[in-house]
Amino acid sequence: MRSVVVARYNSDLPTRMIVAMSLAPNKNVFITCAVTGSGGSQDRSPHVPRSPEQIANSAIDAARAGAAVVHCHVRDPDTGAPSRKLEYYREVTDRIRDSEVDVVLNLTAGMGGDLIFGGGENPLPPIAGTDLVGPRERVAHIAECLPEMCTLDCGTMNFAEADYVATNTPGMLREMGRLMTELNVRAEIEAFDTGHLWFAKQLVEEGILKDPALVQLCMGIPWGAPDDLNTFMAMVNNVPQHWTFSAFSISRNQMPFVAASVLAGGNVRVGLEDNLWLEKGVLATNAQLVEKAVTIIENMGSTVIGPQEVRDSLNLVKQAPAGPLS
């Protein structure tokens, strides 16, 4: 149950209303490890993986530690800069699949929407760093690697950078969502604000995405939904009851949101994409972050479930890699 009864005292009316939340903690929780991301964290910690081999090995270690799902970006092996190269994605997925460790693959489809305006009075043309391509190119690696899951950022976003826009128009999202469904790859809806959940419901209503859907609530990322608990519960209460959701926050609030998401009935995400620190002054590995999340979940009386249980509960399809999207 995620119902929240909200009321307040109004000095003009003789009424006093109580705020109450009925909690139904999730008793069977899966952990997603976001292995590396695309942010500029590669030079802030030696544990952030860069090469396909490093990313795959870190994902495998996270799975051994208890992650049922690994969410993967790829980077240039030399510079650590974010990349969309198909051969990097193929190497990462092949290495993970060829290992003896079972884990659900979740590849990002968020790349290829980077728009950087010129700034000031001369926003056009876009400047260096812009990487804006069409929907089919944005999911080309999904078509080739056929992971069980991939992300769909359900809205255009302003992040912390002054003139950067993560571009995800309704037209782009409809086409990307349609392609994911045709590929039989489950879209994980990335919701950075309540409007993204509104549009996700529209995609399901139009039959572009399957019902029930899977949602990742992304909290505390400038300038999306802040990670206070009132905003978090507003996000949770906008997720249809029969959908599955997971949630995370970034940096110092990563582990508190492990507990918050479980209490609210959801699953959890940790990893170096969102937070570099195990504790103050101690840089983490992905496996250590997963181990810490496992401890929190089990101390709350819940069970951490494995990859096959996730596939069964979400009707995920473990497919063989395919060729390029025609």
N, C-alpha and C positions, 0 to 999 in steps of 0.2 A: 504494500500500500504506500502511495506517495502523496496522499491527500494532505493538504495544509489548510487549516481553518484560521483565517486572519480576521482580527477585529481590533478596535482601538477605542480609547476613551475620548469623547468629544465634550469639551467643557460646556457647550451649549445644549447638550442633550443629557438626560439622566440615564445614561447607559454606560456600562463598562464591559468590554469584550476582551476575551483572553486569546492570546496567540498559542496555538497548540499544533504539534506535528506528530502524526502517527508514523512511527518508523517500522519498517519490516526489513531488517537487514538481509542482504543476500547471503545465503548459506553455502552456495556453490559458486565460487568466484574464479574467473579466469584472469590471468595477468598478461597484458601486452607489454613487450619491451620495445620501445622506440630507440633503435640502435644507434643512429648517428645524426639524422636530420640533415637540414641544408643550411643551417645558420652558421655564423662565423665563429664557431667554437673550436675549430681544429687546432688553433694555436694556444688555447687556454688550458688544455689538458692533454697529456701524452696518451691518455686512455681512449680518446675519441678516434675511432677507426677511420682510415682513409681508403686504403686499397680494397678491391673486392675480396681478397683473401682475408684481410683484417676484419672487414665488416661481417663476412660469413662466420669467421671464427668467434667473433664477439656475440653474434646471434646464437650460435651453437652453445656457447658457454651460458648465455642467458636462459636458453631452453633447459639446459641441465640444472640450472638453479631454480627452475619452476615456472618459467614463462611458457604459456601455451601458444602464444602468438608473437611473432617478431615482425615489427614494422620497419621496413628498410627503404632508405634513400641510398644513392651512390654518390661518390665524390671522385674528383681527379686524384689519382694516387700520389702525384708529386706535390700538388699545391694544397690539397684538401678542399678545393672549391667545389660547390655543388655541380652535379653533372646529370645529363639525361642520356648518356651513351648506352645503347642497347647492349653492347658487349659487356659492359660493367654489370648491368642487371642480370644478364644471362650467367655470368661467372658467379655472382653472388648466389643466385637461386640454384645453380647446378651444384655448387659446393655444399650448400645446406641440404639439398635433397640427397646428395651422395654420402652424407655423413650417416652415422648410425643413430642419430638423434632425431626423433619425430617432433615436428613443430609446424604450426599453421603459418603459412607465408602471407604477409600483408605488405604489398608494395605501394609506395606513394604514387598518386597520379596528380599531385599538386604542382609539379614542375611544369614549366612552359607557359606560365601565366604572369610572368614578371614584367611590369611596366614601370619605367622610371622616367618621369617627366623632367624637362629641362630646368624647372624651378623658376621662381620669381615671375617676371613678366613675360618670359619666353618658355612656356611649358612644352611647346612643340618645335621641332620633332623630338621624340623620346631620345634619351641619351644612352651612352654605353652602360651595359648591364641589363638592358631590356632583353627579355627572352620570351616573346609572345608568339605562340604557334597555335595551330588549329586543334580542335578536339581529337581528331584521329591521330595526330602526331603525339599528343599528350598521353594517349593510351597505347602507343605502339609497343612499348615494352610489356604492357599487361597482356596484349595479344600474343606476344612471342613467348613469354614466360608462364602465363596462365597460373598465377597464384590463386589460392583459395579466395583471397580478399584483396581489395585495393581501396584507397581512400578517395573520397569525393568531397572537396571543400565546398560547402554549399552556399557560398556567397563571396562577393568581392570585398576585400578587406584593406584597411589602412593599418599597417604595422608601425613600429616605432620610427622607421626612417621617414625623413621629411617629405620626399617626393616619390616614394615607392608605393605602388598599388599592386596587390595580389588580385589578378583579374579573373573572375569567374562569373560571367554574365549568365542570365537565365538560358539564353540560347546555347551557350557553351555547355552548361551543366546538363541540359536536356540531351544533347548529343552524346556527351561523355557517358551519362548514365545509361542511355540506350545501348551504347557499344558494350559497356560492362555487362549488362543483362544478357545481351546476345552471346557474349563470350562465356557466360555461366560463371562469372566471377562476382562474388558478393561485394557490393559497394558498402564501405564503412563511411557513413555520413559524418564529416567533420563539421561540427557546429560551434562557431565562435561567438554566436549571439542568438537571441531568440528568433530573429527573423530568418536565420538559416534553418531552424527547425520548421518554421512556417512553410518555407519553400520545399523542404524535404517532404513534408506531408503532401504538398502539391504534386511532387514527382511520383509519389506512391499512388495518389488518386488518379493521375494520368496513366498509370500502368507502366511508367518508365522504369521505376524501381519496384522490386518485389515487396509484398507485405507478408509478414512483419519485417520491418527494416532494422538495421543495426546502426547505432549512433555513438559517436565519440564526442563527449562534451569537453571542449577545450577552454579552460578557465585561466584567467590572469594574464592573457597575452595582449599587450598593448596594440591596438585599442579596441579590443573585443569585450567580452563579458568579464568584469572583475571577479576575483575569486573569493569574495565574501560569501558567507553561507546563505544569506537571503537571496542573492543573485543566483547562486548555485541551485537552490531549491526552486527558483522560478524556472530555470532551465530544465531541471528534472521534471517538473510538473507540466512542461510543454512537450515531453516525450510521451507518445501514446502508451497506455499501460501494457499492451501486448508486444511492444517493441523491446529490444534488448539495448541497454546502454552501458557505456563505460565512461570514465571521466578521469581527468588529470589536471593538475596545476603545475606551474613551473618553479624552478629554483627552490627556495627554502620551504615552499608550501607543497612540494611534490608528495612527501610522505604523509602530512596531515590529510591530503586529499585521497590517499589510499583508504584511510579510515572513513572519511566523509562519504565517499562513493559507496563503500560497502554498507554503511548505515542507511543510505538512501535507496538501497536495493540494486546497486549497479556493480560493475566490474571495474578493474583498475588498469592504469597504464603508468609505467615508470620507464626510465632510460635516459641515456646521455643526450638525446635530442632535446630534452626538457630541463635537465638538471645535471650539473657536473659533480655535485658534492655528496659524499656519504654523510658527513657531519662537518661542523665548522673546522676549516683548515685541512680537511682530508678529501682528496679527490677520489672519486668512485670509479669502479668499472661497472659495466652493465650488469654483470652477474651479481655484484655486491648490492646493487640497487634492487634487483629482483629478490635476492635473499632477504633483504630488509622488509620488502613488501610482504613476502611470504610470512615472516614472523608476525607482522602486524595483523594480517588477515587471520592467521591461526590463533593468535592471542584473543581475537574477537569472537572466537568460537565458530568460525566458518572454515570451509574446506577449499583448498586450491585445486582446481580441476585441470586435467591435461588436455592435449591437443585433440585426441579422438573424441573426448566428451564435448569439446567445443564444436567440432565438425557435426556431431550428432545433434546437438541442441540447436545449431544455427543452419542446419541443412547445407553445409559447405561441401563443395565437390573438389576432391583432390584429383587434378588433371595432369596429364603429361604435357610437357612443353610443346608448343606448336610453332608454326612458321610465322612470318610477318603478316600484319593486317593487310588484306587485299583492298 
